[in-house]
Amino acid sequence: MLTVRYQKLGLRRGDLMLDAGAGFGRHAYEAARLGARVVALDYAADEVVRTRDTFAAMAVAGEIEAASFVGVLRGDATKLPFDDDTFDRVVTSEVLEHIQDDVSAIAELTRVLKPGGTLAATVPTWLPEKINWMLSNEYHAPISVGGHVRIYSATELRAKFVAAGLDVVGSHHAHALHSPYWWLKCAVGVKNDDNRAVTAYRKFLEWDIIKQPRSMRLAEKVLSPALGKSFVLYGTKPPSRAADGGTSSTSTGHRRAVSDALAGASQ
């Protein structure tokens, strides 16, 4: 189940793509299948190991070209271990809402992106996420260790892209049918996976993902603009950035730029 649309990302065969906060690799695997050369990075050691093993198995099975699997490593999105202007495309999906210093993370993702390259970031949509926070304190930080630390508005994420030096080029919402599932989990207890209603809805989502019936695709298309669980934003790094010393700056400078951008942004 993908959240980022690779056509909007502009992904091409042979591109070097970073999946920052890859989790168990869903976006990284699909990029490799499309012929990109993929680096997957995550902070969780167990997810790094499993993603590396899955990539290796895909290469052995001939599902991807061996050259598509560049590497999987553990790392911090606020301190990326890569040179400036390294990647053609960067994806970070459902990550920024977990990071206290998201301004530094966006600055780092922009720094390692090549001029002319595209960054796609996905975060929980404001309204569905607001409902989750209202229904359960266990869903988010500080009670949920490592949980969500903020609720993004579209305006805020756009402003932070602009402040990092990106040109916003598109956006959309995704996964409307997943929002009620999380409302239900928050209502009965986030960890209560044995609840009958939660189990039934999870089976419905699994059926939908596997079968992809036309009726459900239509429902997603109609409902996602209002109820989509995820908001996806795309930004490109202007070629002129290469001539002014890159995108690195002090944290204070980035925070001031974000504040200025937020003040002038519109929803």
Summary of the structure (lengths in Angstrom):
residues: 267
radius of gyration: 18.5
end to end distance: 28.1
largest distance: 58.4
contacts: 874
relative contact order: 0.14
helix: 49%
strand: 21%
